[in-house]
Amino acid sequence: MHDSPPRQNVFDTGIRASHVAFQHANITSLKYNEDIHGHGTFCASIIVQHAPKVQMVMIPIMNEMGSGDSQLLAQAFDMAIDHANKNQI
C-alpha cells in the first residue's frame, strides 16, 4: 500500500493561504498571486475538505483581472514539472 499523502496541482487564480480552510493544510504556492477573485481559494478548499492530508501545489495561471492564456498555462505545466523533479515527486 502507498503510504505517502496524495498530491494535487491546482492551476487557478491563486490562493488566499490565510483562509481558515487551510489552517492545517500542506500547500505550496509556486508563484505568489493573492487570490482577489476567490475562485482558486474556493477550489483548493474543496480539495482540502475531501482530502485533508493532500500535498497541494498551487500554480496561478490567471492575472489580476481573472483572465489567462495558453502561454500562462504552458508556464504552469513547466513549473509543476520542475517542482516535481526538484522534489523527486
N, CA, C and O of each residue as an XYZ file, in Angstrom:
356
protein
N       0.838     -1.181      0.000
C       0.000      0.000      0.000
C       0.881      1.243      0.000
O       1.966      1.240      0.582
N       0.425      2.282     -0.638
C       1.159      3.533     -0.773
C       0.933      4.381      0.471
O      -0.207      4.709      0.798
N       2.022      4.743      1.176
C       1.886      5.461      2.444
C       1.939      6.976      2.329
O       1.517      7.672      3.252
N       2.443      7.503      1.228
C       2.568      8.953      1.126
C       1.213      9.594      0.824
O       0.357      8.974      0.193
N       1.021     10.839      1.276
C      -0.264     11.512      1.053
C      -0.473     11.808     -0.435
O       0.489     11.876     -1.201
N      -1.718     11.982     -0.832
C      -1.984     12.313     -2.234
C      -1.413     13.691     -2.576
O      -1.267     14.551     -1.707
N      -1.098     13.880     -3.841
C      -0.572     15.157     -4.317
C      -1.517     15.718     -5.372
O      -2.110     14.976     -6.156
N      -1.647     17.033     -5.377
C      -2.555     17.669     -6.322
C      -1.978     19.006     -6.762
O      -1.661     19.852     -5.926
N      -1.841     19.200     -8.059
C      -1.518     20.515     -8.610
C      -2.828     21.221     -8.901
O      -3.773     20.611     -9.401
N      -2.883     22.514     -8.587
C      -4.085     23.297     -8.855
C      -3.665     24.506     -9.681
O      -2.891     25.347     -9.223
N      -4.183     24.581    -10.905
C      -3.939     25.732    -11.779
C      -5.190     26.595    -11.715
O      -6.255     26.181    -12.172
N      -5.065     27.792    -11.150
C      -6.244     28.634    -10.971
C      -5.818     30.078    -10.764
O      -4.775     30.501    -11.263
N      -6.625     30.837    -10.028
C      -6.365     32.264     -9.829
C      -5.367     32.553     -8.723
O      -4.957     33.701     -8.547
N      -4.973     31.543     -7.984
C      -4.099     31.739     -6.829
C      -4.799     31.199     -5.603
O      -5.760     30.436     -5.701
N      -4.307     31.605     -4.450
C      -4.894     31.116     -3.210
C      -4.695     32.154     -2.106
O      -3.656     32.809     -2.025
N      -5.698     32.283     -1.276
C      -5.555     33.120     -0.079
C      -5.221     32.164      1.059
O      -6.108     31.601      1.700
N      -3.925     31.992      1.295
C      -3.437     30.992      2.247
C      -3.916     31.236      3.673
O      -3.924     30.309      4.483
N      -4.312     32.450      3.993
C      -4.777     32.747      5.353
C      -6.211     32.266      5.593
O      -6.707     32.359      6.716
N      -6.873     31.763      4.575
C      -8.251     31.284      4.722
C      -8.294     30.153      5.752
O      -7.393     29.315      5.792
N      -9.319     30.128      6.565
C      -9.459     29.160      7.647
C      -9.433     27.710      7.142
O      -9.022     26.818      7.884
N      -9.853     27.460      5.922
C      -9.869     26.102      5.382
C      -8.473     25.508      5.267
O      -8.312     24.289      5.214
N      -7.463     26.377      5.229
C      -6.094     25.904      5.029
C      -5.261     25.933      6.311
O      -4.033     25.856      6.261
N      -5.925     26.042      7.440
C      -5.250     26.138      8.739
C      -4.255     25.001      8.961
O      -3.178     25.231      9.511
N      -4.587     23.796      8.551
C      -3.712     22.638      8.757
C      -3.293     22.002      7.438
O      -2.819     20.866      7.414
N      -3.464     22.722      6.358
C      -3.196     22.169      5.031
C      -1.717     22.283      4.660
O      -0.996     23.153      5.149
N      -1.299     21.388      3.794
C       0.063     21.368      3.273
C       0.009     21.913      1.854
O      -0.194     21.161      0.901
N       0.194     23.243      1.717
C       0.065     23.898      0.419
C       1.336     24.662      0.096
O       1.867     25.409      0.918
N       1.806     24.454     -1.114
C       2.938     25.210     -1.640
C       2.427     26.037     -2.804
O       1.733     25.519     -3.679
N       2.761     27.308     -2.821
C       2.403     28.148     -3.954
C       3.682     28.452     -4.714
O       4.604     29.048     -4.158
N       3.752     28.051     -5.982
C       4.980     28.210     -6.757
C       5.149     29.616     -7.312
O       6.228     29.985     -7.775
N       4.097     30.382     -7.263
C       4.165     31.752     -7.775
C       3.165     32.552     -6.961
O       1.990     32.190     -6.894
N       3.614     33.629     -6.346
C       2.709     34.388     -5.487
C       1.649     35.079     -6.321
O       1.946     35.723     -7.327
N       0.433     34.937     -5.894
C      -0.696     35.621     -6.510
C      -1.820     35.626     -5.487
O      -2.481     34.608     -5.281
N      -2.038     36.761     -4.850
C      -3.147     36.861     -3.893
C      -4.449     36.685     -4.667
O      -4.692     37.393     -5.644
N      -5.255     35.778     -4.249
C      -6.477     35.413     -4.961
C      -7.573     36.434     -4.704
O      -8.404     36.240     -3.817
N      -7.585     37.520     -5.468
C      -8.582     38.576     -5.247
C      -9.976     38.174     -5.733
O     -10.971     38.765     -5.314
N     -10.054     37.181     -6.607
C     -11.350     36.731     -7.114
C     -11.956     35.610     -6.269
O     -13.172     35.422     -6.261
N     -11.104     34.867     -5.557
C     -11.594     33.827     -4.666
C     -11.826     32.470     -5.304
O     -12.094     31.500     -4.594
N     -11.732     32.373     -6.611
C     -12.029     31.099     -7.275
C     -11.014     30.022     -6.930
O     -11.398     28.894     -6.620
N      -9.725     30.346     -6.977
C      -8.688     29.369     -6.641
C      -8.779     28.930     -5.191
O      -8.597     27.754     -4.876
N      -9.063     29.882     -4.309
C      -9.222     29.573     -2.884
C     -10.399     28.631     -2.686
O     -10.307     27.674     -1.918
N     -11.497     28.892     -3.368
C     -12.680     28.046     -3.273
C     -12.377     26.622     -3.755
O     -12.695     25.650     -3.070
N     -11.765     26.508     -4.927
C     -11.455     25.179     -5.475
C     -10.491     24.415     -4.567
O     -10.684     23.227     -4.307
N      -9.459     25.100     -4.091
C      -8.487     24.451     -3.209
C      -9.137     24.022     -1.896
O      -8.792     22.974     -1.352
N     -10.066     24.813     -1.386
C     -10.726     24.448     -0.125
C     -11.576     23.191     -0.286
O     -11.693     22.403      0.653
N     -12.165     22.996     -1.448
C     -12.940     21.772     -1.704
C     -12.012     20.561     -1.697
O     -12.341     19.521     -1.127
N     -10.853     20.703     -2.332
C      -9.883     19.608     -2.363
C      -9.435     19.262     -0.952
O      -9.396     18.087     -0.585
N      -9.098     20.268     -0.158
C      -8.638     20.042      1.222
C      -9.747     19.431      2.072
O      -9.474     18.600      2.937
N     -10.981     19.829      1.838
C     -12.113     19.275      2.595
C     -12.254     17.773      2.340
O     -12.546     17.012      3.262
N     -12.050     17.354      1.111
C     -12.237     15.946      0.755
C     -10.970     15.109      0.888
O     -11.039     13.882      0.961
N      -9.816     15.767      0.919
C      -8.535     15.068      1.069
C      -7.650     15.889      2.001
O      -6.716     16.547      1.545
N      -7.936     15.857      3.311
C      -7.256     16.737      4.261
C      -5.741     16.546      4.345
O      -5.036     17.450      4.794
N      -5.234     15.402      3.929
C      -3.795     15.162      4.004
C      -3.091     15.420      2.672
O      -1.920     15.078      2.510
N      -3.793     16.011      1.740
C      -3.238     16.260      0.414
C      -2.030     17.204      0.485
O      -1.993     18.126      1.299
N      -1.066     16.956     -0.367
C       0.049     17.878     -0.574
C      -0.294     18.653     -1.842
O      -0.174     18.132     -2.951
N      -0.717     19.888     -1.669
C      -1.217     20.675     -2.789
C      -0.168     21.674     -3.255
O       0.528     22.298     -2.455
N      -0.079     21.804     -4.566
C       0.778     22.809     -5.175
C      -0.128     23.739     -5.976
O      -0.767     23.322     -6.943
N      -0.174     24.997     -5.564
C      -0.999     25.996     -6.240
C      -0.133     26.744     -7.242
O       0.927     27.266     -6.895
N      -0.591     26.790     -8.476
C       0.132     27.490     -9.526
C      -0.850     28.438    -10.215
O      -1.687     28.001    -11.006
N      -0.747     29.729     -9.917
C      -1.663     30.682    -10.542
C      -1.439     30.764    -12.056
O      -0.302     30.841    -12.522
N      -2.528     30.745    -12.807
C      -2.433     30.883    -14.261
C      -3.283     32.040    -14.757
O      -3.422     32.240    -15.964
N      -3.847     32.794    -13.843
C      -4.679     33.924    -14.237
C      -4.123     35.196    -13.618
O      -3.546     35.170    -12.530
N      -4.300     36.304    -14.317
C      -3.789     37.581    -13.824
C      -4.784     38.234    -12.871
O      -5.803     37.642    -12.514
N      -4.475     39.452    -12.471
C      -5.320     40.168    -11.506
C      -6.728     40.412    -12.036
O      -7.659     40.620    -11.259
N      -6.883     40.388    -13.347
C      -8.197     40.620    -13.960
C      -9.008     39.324    -14.077
O     -10.158     39.353    -14.515
N      -8.414     38.191    -13.689
C      -9.122     36.921    -13.750
C      -9.055     36.248    -15.106
O      -9.819     35.323    -15.381
N      -8.143     36.707    -15.959
C      -8.024     36.072    -17.273
C      -6.630     35.488    -17.457
O      -5.678     35.905    -16.798
N      -6.524     34.541    -18.343
C      -5.247     33.904    -18.623
C      -5.184     33.517    -20.085
O      -6.116     33.763    -20.850
N      -4.082     32.914    -20.459
C      -3.939     32.488    -21.848
C      -3.112     31.208    -21.900
O      -2.653     30.708    -20.873
N      -2.930     30.691    -23.098
C      -2.226     29.423    -23.254
C      -0.765     29.519    -22.823
O      -0.194     28.526    -22.373
N      -0.151     30.692    -22.952
C       1.239     30.860    -22.522
C       1.359     30.691    -20.999
O       2.283     30.035    -20.519
N       0.433     31.280    -20.250
C       0.443     31.125    -18.793
C       0.205     29.669    -18.400
O       0.813     29.177    -17.449
N      -0.670     28.980    -19.121
C      -0.933     27.570    -18.828
C       0.308     26.726    -19.109
O       0.650     25.843    -18.322
N       0.980     26.992    -20.224
C       2.202     26.256    -20.550
C       3.280     26.495    -19.497
O       3.984     25.564    -19.106
N       3.411     27.737    -19.036
C       4.375     28.054    -17.977
C       4.025     27.307    -16.699
O       4.917     26.842    -15.989
N       2.742     27.188    -16.400
C       2.310     26.484    -15.190
C       2.678     25.005    -15.256
O       3.130     24.431    -14.265
N       2.487     24.393    -16.410
C       2.886     22.992    -16.567
C       4.386     22.833    -16.370
O       4.836     21.901    -15.703
N       5.160     23.747    -16.951
C       6.618     23.697    -16.776
C       6.998     23.840    -15.305
O       7.873     23.125    -14.817
N       6.341     24.767    -14.596
C       6.618     24.959    -13.178
C       6.286     23.703    -12.381
O       7.042     23.318    -11.490
N       5.168     23.065    -12.693
C       4.749     21.844    -11.978
C       5.755     20.724    -12.217
O       6.115     20.003    -11.286
N       6.206     20.577    -13.449
C       7.180     19.530    -13.771
C       8.510     19.810    -13.083
O       9.122     18.901    -12.522
N       8.964     21.068    -13.123
C      10.224     21.425    -12.442
C      10.135     21.163    -10.945
O      11.070     20.637    -10.341
N       9.001     21.535    -10.351
C       8.797     21.323     -8.908
C       8.826     19.824     -8.573
O       9.442     19.414     -7.589
N       8.169     19.032     -9.382
C       8.140     17.583     -9.151
C       9.539     16.988     -9.283
O       9.934     16.142     -8.480
N      10.283     17.424    -10.284
C      11.641     16.897    -10.476
C      12.567     17.298     -9.332
O      13.352     16.478     -8.856
N      12.481     18.544     -8.892
C      13.344     19.017     -7.802
C      13.040     18.317     -6.487
O      13.929     18.114     -5.659
N      11.790     17.954     -6.304
C      11.372     17.321     -5.044
C      11.199     15.817     -5.173
O      10.695     15.167     -4.257
N      11.604     15.274     -6.282
C      11.523     13.838     -6.552
C      10.132     13.282     -6.287
O       9.965     12.259     -5.623
N       9.161     13.969     -6.815
C       7.761     13.565     -6.638
C       7.351     12.705     -7.821
O       6.209     12.249     -7.887
